[in-house]
Amino acid sequence: MILSMKDKAWFYQRVGKRLFRDTSTCDCKTCKDVVENGIVVHDEIHAEYLFMSQCDFAADGVELNYRDVK
């Protein structure tokens, strides 16, 4: 069950800010870095990408749980 889906506006409001997520099912260096250090939302295109990625993962039953604090 997905508990913390964020809407597109939530991501747009965080352009220029760092977001965090709980875990990753992927062991690649990039995913590990995002879990450990967060990810800065660079612009609206990046915000849209993060929103869509969240939706795609949710469709597969994976909750990314983006949030403002680590």
PyRosetta script that sets phi, psi and omega in degrees:
from pyrosetta import init, pose_from_sequence

init()
pose = pose_from_sequence("MILSMKDKAWFYQRVGKRLFRDTSTCDCKTCKDVVENGIVVHDEIHAEYLFMSQCDFAADGVELNYRDVK")
pose.set_psi(1, 132.9)
pose.set_omega(1, -179.9)
pose.set_phi(2, -87.6)
pose.set_psi(2, 121.2)
pose.set_omega(2, -175.0)
pose.set_phi(3, -104.4)
pose.set_psi(3, -23.4)
pose.set_omega(3, -169.7)
pose.set_phi(4, -130.7)
pose.set_psi(4, 36.9)
pose.set_omega(4, 177.7)
pose.set_phi(5, -61.5)
pose.set_psi(5, 131.0)
pose.set_omega(5, 178.0)
pose.set_phi(6, -101.1)
pose.set_psi(6, 145.2)
pose.set_omega(6, 178.0)
pose.set_phi(7, -84.7)
pose.set_psi(7, 169.5)
pose.set_omega(7, -175.3)
pose.set_phi(8, -58.6)
pose.set_psi(8, -40.8)
pose.set_omega(8, -179.2)
pose.set_phi(9, -60.1)
pose.set_psi(9, -36.0)
pose.set_omega(9, 179.3)
pose.set_phi(10, -59.1)
pose.set_psi(10, -44.0)
pose.set_omega(10, 178.4)
pose.set_phi(11, -67.7)
pose.set_psi(11, -42.0)
pose.set_omega(11, 179.6)
pose.set_phi(12, -61.1)
pose.set_psi(12, -36.7)
pose.set_omega(12, 179.8)
pose.set_phi(13, -68.5)
pose.set_psi(13, -12.1)
pose.set_omega(13, -177.2)
pose.set_phi(14, -109.4)
pose.set_psi(14, 16.3)
pose.set_omega(14, 174.3)
pose.set_phi(15, -58.8)
pose.set_psi(15, 130.3)
pose.set_omega(15, -178.1)
pose.set_phi(16, 88.2)
pose.set_psi(16, -3.0)
pose.set_omega(16, -178.6)
pose.set_phi(17, -112.2)
pose.set_psi(17, 162.0)
pose.set_omega(17, 179.9)
pose.set_phi(18, -94.5)
pose.set_psi(18, 133.8)
pose.set_omega(18, 176.0)
pose.set_phi(19, -114.0)
pose.set_psi(19, 156.2)
pose.set_omega(19, 178.8)
pose.set_phi(20, -127.4)
pose.set_psi(20, 159.0)
pose.set_omega(20, 172.3)
pose.set_phi(21, -141.4)
pose.set_psi(21, 164.2)
pose.set_omega(21, -171.4)
pose.set_phi(22, -69.1)
pose.set_psi(22, -62.6)
pose.set_omega(22, -172.6)
pose.set_phi(23, -145.5)
pose.set_psi(23, 178.5)
pose.set_omega(23, 174.6)
pose.set_phi(24, -141.6)
pose.set_psi(24, 141.5)
pose.set_omega(24, 175.1)
pose.set_phi(25, -85.4)
pose.set_psi(25, -3.8)
pose.set_omega(25, -179.3)
pose.set_phi(26, -100.4)
pose.set_psi(26, 139.6)
pose.set_omega(26, -179.3)
pose.set_phi(27, -99.3)
pose.set_psi(27, 10.0)
pose.set_omega(27, -178.5)
pose.set_phi(28, -70.1)
pose.set_psi(28, 159.3)
pose.set_omega(28, -176.8)
pose.set_phi(29, -58.7)
pose.set_psi(29, -41.1)
pose.set_omega(29, -178.0)
pose.set_phi(30, -64.0)
pose.set_psi(30, -48.1)
pose.set_omega(30, -179.6)
pose.set_phi(31, -63.9)
pose.set_psi(31, -40.9)
pose.set_omega(31, 177.0)
pose.set_phi(32, -61.2)
pose.set_psi(32, -40.7)
pose.set_omega(32, 179.4)
pose.set_phi(33, -64.5)
pose.set_psi(33, -41.6)
pose.set_omega(33, 179.4)
pose.set_phi(34, -63.3)
pose.set_psi(34, -42.0)
pose.set_omega(34, 178.7)
pose.set_phi(35, -65.0)
pose.set_psi(35, -42.4)
pose.set_omega(35, -176.7)
pose.set_phi(36, -75.1)
pose.set_psi(36, -43.8)
pose.set_omega(36, -170.7)
pose.set_phi(37, -114.9)
pose.set_psi(37, -5.8)
pose.set_omega(37, -177.7)
pose.set_phi(38, 82.5)
pose.set_psi(38, -178.0)
pose.set_omega(38, -179.9)
pose.set_phi(39, -141.2)
pose.set_psi(39, 133.9)
pose.set_omega(39, 178.5)
pose.set_phi(40, -87.0)
pose.set_psi(40, 130.2)
pose.set_omega(40, 176.5)
pose.set_phi(41, -80.9)
pose.set_psi(41, 109.7)
pose.set_omega(41, -171.5)
pose.set_phi(42, -75.8)
pose.set_psi(42, -40.6)
pose.set_omega(42, -177.2)
pose.set_phi(43, -160.2)
pose.set_psi(43, -176.9)
pose.set_omega(43, -177.7)
pose.set_phi(44, -65.9)
pose.set_psi(44, -31.4)
pose.set_omega(44, 177.7)
pose.set_phi(45, -65.9)
pose.set_psi(45, -41.9)
pose.set_omega(45, 177.6)
pose.set_phi(46, -66.1)
pose.set_psi(46, -40.0)
pose.set_omega(46, 177.4)
pose.set_phi(47, -59.8)
pose.set_psi(47, -43.8)
pose.set_omega(47, 177.9)
pose.set_phi(48, -61.8)
pose.set_psi(48, -42.8)
pose.set_omega(48, 178.7)
pose.set_phi(49, -60.7)
pose.set_psi(49, -44.8)
pose.set_omega(49, 179.7)
pose.set_phi(50, -64.7)
pose.set_psi(50, -40.3)
pose.set_omega(50, 177.3)
pose.set_phi(51, -61.5)
pose.set_psi(51, -48.3)
pose.set_omega(51, -178.8)
pose.set_phi(52, -65.3)
pose.set_psi(52, -38.5)
pose.set_omega(52, 177.3)
pose.set_phi(53, -62.3)
pose.set_psi(53, -43.0)
pose.set_omega(53, 177.1)
pose.set_phi(54, -57.2)
pose.set_psi(54, -43.9)
pose.set_omega(54, -179.3)
pose.set_phi(55, -66.6)
pose.set_psi(55, -42.5)
pose.set_omega(55, 179.6)
pose.set_phi(56, -62.9)
pose.set_psi(56, -45.5)
pose.set_omega(56, 179.2)
pose.set_phi(57, -64.5)
pose.set_psi(57, -40.1)
pose.set_omega(57, -180.0)
pose.set_phi(58, -61.4)
pose.set_psi(58, -37.0)
pose.set_omega(58, 178.4)
pose.set_phi(59, -62.4)
pose.set_psi(59, -25.7)
pose.set_omega(59, 177.5)
pose.set_phi(60, -95.3)
pose.set_psi(60, 7.3)
pose.set_omega(60, 177.6)
pose.set_phi(61, 83.7)
pose.set_psi(61, 15.7)
pose.set_omega(61, -179.3)
pose.set_phi(62, -108.7)
pose.set_psi(62, 120.3)
pose.set_omega(62, 179.3)
pose.set_phi(63, -93.8)
pose.set_psi(63, 118.1)
pose.set_omega(63, 179.2)
pose.set_phi(64, -81.9)
pose.set_psi(64, -27.6)
pose.set_omega(64, 176.1)
pose.set_phi(65, 51.5)
pose.set_psi(65, 61.2)
pose.set_omega(65, 174.1)
pose.set_phi(66, -67.5)
pose.set_psi(66, 143.0)
pose.set_omega(66, 179.9)
pose.set_phi(67, -154.7)
pose.set_psi(67, 171.5)
pose.set_omega(67, -175.5)
pose.set_phi(68, -86.9)
pose.set_psi(68, -20.8)
pose.set_omega(68, -177.4)
pose.set_phi(69, -122.1)
pose.set_psi(69, 151.7)
pose.set_omega(69, -179.0)
pose.set_phi(70, -71.2)
pose.dump_pdb("model.pdb")
